[in-house]
Amino acid sequence: MRGVIFDLDGTLIDSIPDVVGSLNAVLRSAGRREISVAEGRLMVGGGAEPLLDRAFRATGDPANGAEIGAGVAAFLEEYKSRPALETTIYPGAEAALDELASAGYALGICTNKPHQMALTVLDALNLTDRFACSIGKGAFDYHKPDRRHYDAVATGMGIEARETVYIGDSSTDVETARAANVPVVVVTFGYNAAPVETLGADRLIDSFSELSAAIGSITEATLPQPSGGGR
């Protein structure tokens, strides 16, 4: 194990207040009602397009493709004005990153947050320099759970995907890890709508203070076991 790759929203950071604030600006312009933070928490996942589609469906008639496209553009423009106004880093995350870096792990980000927006948020939170490679949705024609997205992050870190473990919060993250054939640790405090126990993660953690031990236990479990009858 040489690297640890993280999802971003719902895993390392709680960005819902700024996402919902930006989304509500679009909904108001469209004559729709605003959504609550609790509603928004269940809508994120998959990128901006699915988010806008879910928000329009929750507040009235579904939007057509052109409306979604215009809504995404307006959403991203609004989001640029407040990339981290209310966004917070989850407690213990920075200490965990320090601990992993001190142990010699390369660190990366694989997220379906729009690529440039992900980089902007990382900059605003002073997290950019902690990661050897960070890639969001839209950087390529494919995105997670397509394993090529994950592979690209590992390559950018200078290692192979098989030498990593993925840290996420959702069913998409587990699907990504399975597609890439890597172990996955899921945090229990993220945005996934389904109970995290049902996702099929290799390990669950309730706080970042448990991350190093979880990674260590996965590493030990994958080491070759001695054969019986040896001297």
Contacts in CASP RR format, 6 or more apart in sequence:
PFRMAT RR
TARGET T0000
AUTHOR 0000-0000-0000
METHOD contacts of the structure
MODEL  1
MRGVIFDLDGTLIDSIPDVVGSLNAVLRSAGRREISVAEGRLMVGGGAEP
LLDRAFRATGDPANGAEIGAGVAAFLEEYKSRPALETTIYPGAEAALDEL
ASAGYALGICTNKPHQMALTVLDALNLTDRFACSIGKGAFDYHKPDRRHY
DAVATGMGIEARETVYIGDSSTDVETARAANVPVVVVTFGYNAAPVETLG
ADRLIDSFSELSAAIGSITEATLPQPSGGGR
1 105 0 8 1.000
1 163 0 8 1.000
1 164 0 8 1.000
1 165 0 8 1.000
1 215 0 8 1.000
1 216 0 8 1.000
1 218 0 8 1.000
1 219 0 8 1.000
1 222 0 8 1.000
2 105 0 8 1.000
2 106 0 8 1.000
2 159 0 8 1.000
2 163 0 8 1.000
2 164 0 8 1.000
3 105 0 8 1.000
3 106 0 8 1.000
3 107 0 8 1.000
3 108 0 8 1.000
3 154 0 8 1.000
3 157 0 8 1.000
3 159 0 8 1.000
3 163 0 8 1.000
3 164 0 8 1.000
3 165 0 8 1.000
4 100 0 8 1.000
4 105 0 8 1.000
4 106 0 8 1.000
4 107 0 8 1.000
4 108 0 8 1.000
4 164 0 8 1.000
4 165 0 8 1.000
4 167 0 8 1.000
4 215 0 8 1.000
5 107 0 8 1.000
5 108 0 8 1.000
5 109 0 8 1.000
5 110 0 8 1.000
5 150 0 8 1.000
5 153 0 8 1.000
5 154 0 8 1.000
5 157 0 8 1.000
5 164 0 8 1.000
5 165 0 8 1.000
5 166 0 8 1.000
5 167 0 8 1.000
6 12 0 8 1.000
6 107 0 8 1.000
6 108 0 8 1.000
6 109 0 8 1.000
6 110 0 8 1.000
6 131 0 8 1.000
6 166 0 8 1.000
6 167 0 8 1.000
6 168 0 8 1.000
7 109 0 8 1.000
7 110 0 8 1.000
7 111 0 8 1.000
7 166 0 8 1.000
7 167 0 8 1.000
7 168 0 8 1.000
7 169 0 8 1.000
7 170 0 8 1.000
7 173 0 8 1.000
8 15 0 8 1.000
8 109 0 8 1.000
8 111 0 8 1.000
8 113 0 8 1.000
8 118 0 8 1.000
8 121 0 8 1.000
8 122 0 8 1.000
9 15 0 8 1.000
9 16 0 8 1.000
9 19 0 8 1.000
9 44 0 8 1.000
9 45 0 8 1.000
9 111 0 8 1.000
9 113 0 8 1.000
9 191 0 8 1.000
10 16 0 8 1.000
10 44 0 8 1.000
10 90 0 8 1.000
10 168 0 8 1.000
10 169 0 8 1.000
10 170 0 8 1.000
10 187 0 8 1.000
10 189 0 8 1.000
10 190 0 8 1.000
10 191 0 8 1.000
11 90 0 8 1.000
11 167 0 8 1.000
11 168 0 8 1.000
11 169 0 8 1.000
11 173 0 8 1.000
11 187 0 8 1.000
11 190 0 8 1.000
12 89 0 8 1.000
12 90 0 8 1.000
12 93 0 8 1.000
12 109 0 8 1.000
12 127 0 8 1.000
13 87 0 8 1.000
13 88 0 8 1.000
13 89 0 8 1.000
13 90 0 8 1.000
13 93 0 8 1.000
13 121 0 8 1.000
13 125 0 8 1.000
14 87 0 8 1.000
14 88 0 8 1.000
14 89 0 8 1.000
14 90 0 8 1.000
15 84 0 8 1.000
15 87 0 8 1.000
15 113 0 8 1.000
15 121 0 8 1.000
16 37 0 8 1.000
16 40 0 8 1.000
16 41 0 8 1.000
16 44 0 8 1.000
16 191 0 8 1.000
17 37 0 8 1.000
17 85 0 8 1.000
17 86 0 8 1.000
17 87 0 8 1.000
18 79 0 8 1.000
18 82 0 8 1.000
18 83 0 8 1.000
18 84 0 8 1.000
18 85 0 8 1.000
18 86 0 8 1.000
18 87 0 8 1.000
19 40 0 8 1.000
19 44 0 8 1.000
19 51 0 8 1.000
19 79 0 8 1.000
20 35 0 8 1.000
20 36 0 8 1.000
20 37 0 8 1.000
20 39 0 8 1.000
20 40 0 8 1.000
21 78 0 8 1.000
21 82 0 8 1.000
22 75 0 8 1.000
22 78 0 8 1.000
22 79 0 8 1.000
22 82 0 8 1.000
23 35 0 8 1.000
23 40 0 8 1.000
23 51 0 8 1.000
23 52 0 8 1.000
23 55 0 8 1.000
23 75 0 8 1.000
24 34 0 8 1.000
24 35 0 8 1.000
25 74 0 8 1.000
25 75 0 8 1.000
25 78 0 8 1.000
26 52 0 8 1.000
26 55 0 8 1.000
26 71 0 8 1.000
26 74 0 8 1.000
26 75 0 8 1.000
26 78 0 8 1.000
27 33 0 8 1.000
27 34 0 8 1.000
27 35 0 8 1.000
27 55 0 8 1.000
27 56 0 8 1.000
27 59 0 8 1.000
28 34 0 8 1.000
29 74 0 8 1.000
30 56 0 8 1.000
30 67 0 8 1.000
30 71 0 8 1.000
32 55 0 8 1.000
32 56 0 8 1.000
32 59 0 8 1.000
32 60 0 8 1.000
33 59 0 8 1.000
35 43 0 8 1.000
35 55 0 8 1.000
35 58 0 8 1.000
35 59 0 8 1.000
39 58 0 8 1.000
40 55 0 8 1.000
41 191 0 8 1.000
42 191 0 8 1.000
42 193 0 8 1.000
43 51 0 8 1.000
43 54 0 8 1.000
43 55 0 8 1.000
43 58 0 8 1.000
44 51 0 8 1.000
44 191 0 8 1.000
45 51 0 8 1.000
45 112 0 8 1.000
45 170 0 8 1.000
45 172 0 8 1.000
45 191 0 8 1.000
46 112 0 8 1.000
46 137 0 8 1.000
46 143 0 8 1.000
46 172 0 8 1.000
47 112 0 8 1.000
47 113 0 8 1.000
47 114 0 8 1.000
47 137 0 8 1.000
48 72 0 8 1.000
48 75 0 8 1.000
48 76 0 8 1.000
48 114 0 8 1.000
48 137 0 8 1.000
49 68 0 8 1.000
49 69 0 8 1.000
49 72 0 8 1.000
51 75 0 8 1.000
52 63 0 8 1.000
52 68 0 8 1.000
52 69 0 8 1.000
52 71 0 8 1.000
52 72 0 8 1.000
52 75 0 8 1.000
53 62 0 8 1.000
53 63 0 8 1.000
53 68 0 8 1.000
56 62 0 8 1.000
56 63 0 8 1.000
56 67 0 8 1.000
56 68 0 8 1.000
57 63 0 8 1.000
63 71 0 8 1.000
76 114 0 8 1.000
76 117 0 8 1.000
79 117 0 8 1.000
80 117 0 8 1.000
80 120 0 8 1.000
83 117 0 8 1.000
83 120 0 8 1.000
83 121 0 8 1.000
83 123 0 8 1.000
83 124 0 8 1.000
84 121 0 8 1.000
84 124 0 8 1.000
84 125 0 8 1.000
87 121 0 8 1.000
87 124 0 8 1.000
87 125 0 8 1.000
89 125 0 8 1.000
89 127 0 8 1.000
90 187 0 8 1.000
90 189 0 8 1.000
90 208 0 8 1.000
91 207 0 8 1.000
91 208 0 8 1.000
92 207 0 8 1.000
92 208 0 8 1.000
92 209 0 8 1.000
93 208 0 8 1.000
95 208 0 8 1.000
95 209 0 8 1.000
96 208 0 8 1.000
96 209 0 8 1.000
96 211 0 8 1.000
96 212 0 8 1.000
97 107 0 8 1.000
97 130 0 8 1.000
99 211 0 8 1.000
99 212 0 8 1.000
100 107 0 8 1.000
100 211 0 8 1.000
100 212 0 8 1.000
100 215 0 8 1.000
101 107 0 8 1.000
101 130 0 8 1.000
103 212 0 8 1.000
106 132 0 8 1.000
106 157 0 8 1.000
106 158 0 8 1.000
106 159 0 8 1.000
107 130 0 8 1.000
107 131 0 8 1.000
107 132 0 8 1.000
107 157 0 8 1.000
108 131 0 8 1.000
108 132 0 8 1.000
108 133 0 8 1.000
108 134 0 8 1.000
108 153 0 8 1.000
108 157 0 8 1.000
109 118 0 8 1.000
109 122 0 8 1.000
109 131 0 8 1.000
109 133 0 8 1.000
109 134 0 8 1.000
109 135 0 8 1.000
109 136 0 8 1.000
109 153 0 8 1.000
110 135 0 8 1.000
110 136 0 8 1.000
110 144 0 8 1.000
110 149 0 8 1.000
110 150 0 8 1.000
110 153 0 8 1.000
110 166 0 8 1.000
110 176 0 8 1.000
111 118 0 8 1.000
111 134 0 8 1.000
111 135 0 8 1.000
111 136 0 8 1.000
111 137 0 8 1.000
111 144 0 8 1.000
112 136 0 8 1.000
112 137 0 8 1.000
112 143 0 8 1.000
112 144 0 8 1.000
112 172 0 8 1.000
113 121 0 8 1.000
113 136 0 8 1.000
113 137 0 8 1.000
114 136 0 8 1.000
114 137 0 8 1.000
114 138 0 8 1.000
115 135 0 8 1.000
115 136 0 8 1.000
115 137 0 8 1.000
115 138 0 8 1.000
115 139 0 8 1.000
118 134 0 8 1.000
118 136 0 8 1.000
119 128 0 8 1.000
119 134 0 8 1.000
122 128 0 8 1.000
122 131 0 8 1.000
122 134 0 8 1.000
128 134 0 8 1.000
132 156 0 8 1.000
132 157 0 8 1.000
132 158 0 8 1.000
133 153 0 8 1.000
133 154 0 8 1.000
133 155 0 8 1.000
133 156 0 8 1.000
133 157 0 8 1.000
133 158 0 8 1.000
134 153 0 8 1.000
135 149 0 8 1.000
135 152 0 8 1.000
135 153 0 8 1.000
136 143 0 8 1.000
136 149 0 8 1.000
137 143 0 8 1.000
137 144 0 8 1.000
139 152 0 8 1.000
140 148 0 8 1.000
140 149 0 8 1.000
140 152 0 8 1.000
142 148 0 8 1.000
142 149 0 8 1.000
143 149 0 8 1.000
144 150 0 8 1.000
144 172 0 8 1.000
144 173 0 8 1.000
144 175 0 8 1.000
144 176 0 8 1.000
145 172 0 8 1.000
145 175 0 8 1.000
145 176 0 8 1.000
145 179 0 8 1.000
146 176 0 8 1.000
146 179 0 8 1.000
147 161 0 8 1.000
147 176 0 8 1.000
147 179 0 8 1.000
147 180 0 8 1.000
147 181 0 8 1.000
149 176 0 8 1.000
150 161 0 8 1.000
150 166 0 8 1.000
150 176 0 8 1.000
150 177 0 8 1.000
150 179 0 8 1.000
150 180 0 8 1.000
150 182 0 8 1.000
151 161 0 8 1.000
151 180 0 8 1.000
154 160 0 8 1.000
154 161 0 8 1.000
154 163 0 8 1.000
154 164 0 8 1.000
157 164 0 8 1.000
161 180 0 8 1.000
161 181 0 8 1.000
161 182 0 8 1.000
162 181 0 8 1.000
162 182 0 8 1.000
164 182 0 8 1.000
165 182 0 8 1.000
165 183 0 8 1.000
165 184 0 8 1.000
165 185 0 8 1.000
165 215 0 8 1.000
165 218 0 8 1.000
166 173 0 8 1.000
166 176 0 8 1.000
166 177 0 8 1.000
166 180 0 8 1.000
166 182 0 8 1.000
166 183 0 8 1.000
166 184 0 8 1.000
166 185 0 8 1.000
167 184 0 8 1.000
167 185 0 8 1.000
167 186 0 8 1.000
167 187 0 8 1.000
167 211 0 8 1.000
168 184 0 8 1.000
168 185 0 8 1.000
168 186 0 8 1.000
168 187 0 8 1.000
169 186 0 8 1.000
169 187 0 8 1.000
169 189 0 8 1.000
169 190 0 8 1.000
169 191 0 8 1.000
169 192 0 8 1.000
169 196 0 8 1.000
170 186 0 8 1.000
170 190 0 8 1.000
170 191 0 8 1.000
170 192 0 8 1.000
170 199 0 8 1.000
171 192 0 8 1.000
171 194 0 8 1.000
171 199 0 8 1.000
173 184 0 8 1.000
173 186 0 8 1.000
174 184 0 8 1.000
174 186 0 8 1.000
174 199 0 8 1.000
174 200 0 8 1.000
174 201 0 8 1.000
176 184 0 8 1.000
177 183 0 8 1.000
177 184 0 8 1.000
178 184 0 8 1.000
183 202 0 8 1.000
183 203 0 8 1.000
183 218 0 8 1.000
183 222 0 8 1.000
184 201 0 8 1.000
184 202 0 8 1.000
184 203 0 8 1.000
185 201 0 8 1.000
185 202 0 8 1.000
185 203 0 8 1.000
185 204 0 8 1.000
185 205 0 8 1.000
185 211 0 8 1.000
185 214 0 8 1.000
185 215 0 8 1.000
185 218 0 8 1.000
186 192 0 8 1.000
186 196 0 8 1.000
186 199 0 8 1.000
186 200 0 8 1.000
186 201 0 8 1.000
186 203 0 8 1.000
186 204 0 8 1.000
186 205 0 8 1.000
187 196 0 8 1.000
187 204 0 8 1.000
187 205 0 8 1.000
187 206 0 8 1.000
187 208 0 8 1.000
188 196 0 8 1.000
188 204 0 8 1.000
188 205 0 8 1.000
188 206 0 8 1.000
189 206 0 8 1.000
189 207 0 8 1.000
192 199 0 8 1.000
196 204 0 8 1.000
197 204 0 8 1.000
202 218 0 8 1.000
203 214 0 8 1.000
203 217 0 8 1.000
203 218 0 8 1.000
205 211 0 8 1.000
205 214 0 8 1.000
END
